[in-house]
Amino acid sequence: MKKKVLAVALATVLAVGLMACGGSTSASPSGGEAAPASGGEAAAPAAEASSGSGEAIRLLNGKPEIDTQLKTLAAKYQEETGNVVNIETIGGDTNASDELKKMYQADNMPDIFVIEANQAANWDGLLADLSGEAWTNDTDYELVDPNMGTIGFPYTVEATALAYNAEILEKAGVDPASLTSPAAWQTAVETIDSKKDELGLTAVFGWCAEPANLGWSSGTHVFAQYLDAGLAQDDTTYIDLLNDGGKIDKDRMTKFAAFVGMMNQYSDPSLLVDGTYDNQVAGFAAGKYAFVTQGNWINGGVTGSADYTGWGMGFAPYAFEDGIDTIIAGPPSYWTVYSEGNVDAAKTFLQWVSDDSAQDILVNQAGLISPFNDCQFKAADPFAESIMGYMAAGKTSGWHTMLKKDGLQNVTCQVFADYAKGTLDQAGFVDTMEKVISSYYNQ
């Protein structure tokens, strides 16, 4: 059965509003504010095509780090079809959701624009149904709404789990494929820790629970593991429980807390409580940590470091229960088609994007991981092989953390911080997490 990403109908905008990562990285974390792009102004209108089927269409891009590549994509589309797509890029200090509101009020909507899954309900009645398009048969990651149909085109896949340094694990004699239970993790961590000196490690984990700089990471991405680790892509059990008045499964949360406690114990103490994103990524790039709590968006920050020596990377699951063997993976956002715009031309363009010419540019130039099953290209992203392996095996869980109540990460991240500092023990972490979540949902 194909795994379809379901849009949850929410009454208000639930934009996560995560902090931007450090400028040293080439891509922003899923759902986060994108890093400023050079030349990030909206693209100047392209010349009208001398041939083609209709007037130019506009695409509003929310990832400024791929602005140049999308303009290359548009040029290739015009070359092959005679049709024009104007790329307009926003990001950095501009919130895509706010900009879209202004465009709508000014009757200046683009034909294709970017949304996150939790924003779909805000566009009810204004998004074209893409059901039946040929590309939908070649992906497991389109955005489907029970009322509006297929409304989101996936243009990339991002993943988060425990990123690892493959060279360190090999030297330590640890097989990442074996890390599917708490017992296996405990054994591996103790083994690596006992060999820290010979491996040149500062700590087993590069995990930072500092709430001001990395609250978006702990409160959203690490918390996401409680919600989705080990579940099928379309399993919404724990996000549904969370959104039903802020309820948690205490047994699952207790097991999750034990795993986080292990990370606390075997992390670099100077990073754990007072570190920054840049410290975390730089330490991983320098080979100081075997594992780091981030996603594949760190690839540019790692490979661009002078300390990086070319070792391989991959992902291991947060296996806080026996049998957890998935990573969280899926589109960080989607391209949607404005139902009052040039729908037919937009559909034609999206179909072209799913095919080889466009995928070549998006994968090989933009460095994106393709969500399309028959894509013949592999991203230069050093995490790509690991991510695609999980995808091929059907071992990916959904990004349902993006559907929690807006701002929840700002209170859960403090609970992670207090646990890391030792002011909460495992039971205190669970009890406090239950209280702050319930309070936030019912305030």
C-alpha positions, 0 to 999 in steps of 0.5 A: 500500500502506498504511503500518502502524506495526509494534510490535517485540517487545522483552523489556523496557520500552524507555521512552525517558525523554527529558527534559521540554522547557521549561515555555514550550512547550505540548506535550512532544516525542515519547516525552518526559516530558510537561510538568506540567498544571494540575489534572493530578490524575486526573479525578473520576468523572463522573456515571453516564449516565441513558441509554447502553449500559453502565457508565462506562469509564476512559481513562488519558491520558499527555499532561497538556497536553490534559487539559482538552480530553479532559474536554471530549471525554468530556462531548461523548461523554456528551451524544451517546451517554449513555455515560460515559468518565472521563479520568485524566491522569498526567504531569509527574513521574509516569511512565506506564509505572510508574503502569500497573505499579502499577495492574495489580498493584492490579487497578485497570487502566483500560479504555483506556491509553496506551503507546509502540510499544516497550512493546507486548510488555510487555502481550502477551496483555493488549491487545484486538485492534482489527483490523476496526474501521471506523476502521482503514480511515481511517488509515495510523498504527494500531499493528500487532503481528505476534502481537497484531494491531491493538493501538494507536489513533492519536490524533495525529501529531507530526513532526520534521525541520528546522523553518524560518521561511518568511518568512526562506527567501522573502526569501533566495530559497530554496524549501524544496521544493528541499532534497532533496539535500546539494548543494541544502542546501549552496547554500541554506545558503551563500546564507542565510549570505551574507545574514545581516545583511539578514535579521537572522539570528544563524545559519542553524541553531539547533542545540544539541548540549549533552548535559545539556540537549538530549541527548534531542534530539540522541541521539534525534531528530537521530539518528533521521534517520540511522535513518529519513530518506528511508525509507517509514513501515514500512521498518525497515532501519536500526533492525533493523541497530541492534538486531542487536547495535548495528550501523550502516551506515558509508556512510550514517552518513558521509553523515549526519555530513557533514550534521551537520558542515554544521549545526555550521559554520553554527550559532550557536556560543553555542547549539551547545555550551552552549545550552538548549532554551529558548534554541533555541526563543526564538531561533527565535521571535525570527527569529534562525535560519532553521532549528531542529532540533526538531519541531512540539511547539515551536509553543506556545513559538514562537507564544506568544513576544512576539517572534513576528510571525506568520510561517509555519513548515514542515519540510524534510528532513535530505537527507544523501543525494540524493533524501531528501524525507521527514520523520519523522512518526507517533503519539508514543504510542497508546491501547490497550484492556485485554483484561480490561476493558470491551472493547466499550464501549472499542471503541465510544468509539474509533470515536466518537473517529475521527469528526467530533465528537471530531476537532473537539475534538482538532484545534480545541481540543487543537491535535492533528494528526489521523491520520485521512484523512477528518478535515475539520479542520486544526490551528491548529498552524502546522506543520500544513499542512506536515506534512499535505502530507507525509502526503498525499504519502506522504512520511513516515518512521517514528519507529523511533528509539523502538525503539532500546535504552533509554538509547542516546541518553545515549551518542550525544548525547555523540558529537554534542557532541564533534563540535560542539566540534571534538574529533572530525572527521567520520571521528572522529564515524563511528568513535566512533558505531560504537564507542559503539553497539556497546559499549552493545548488547553490554555 
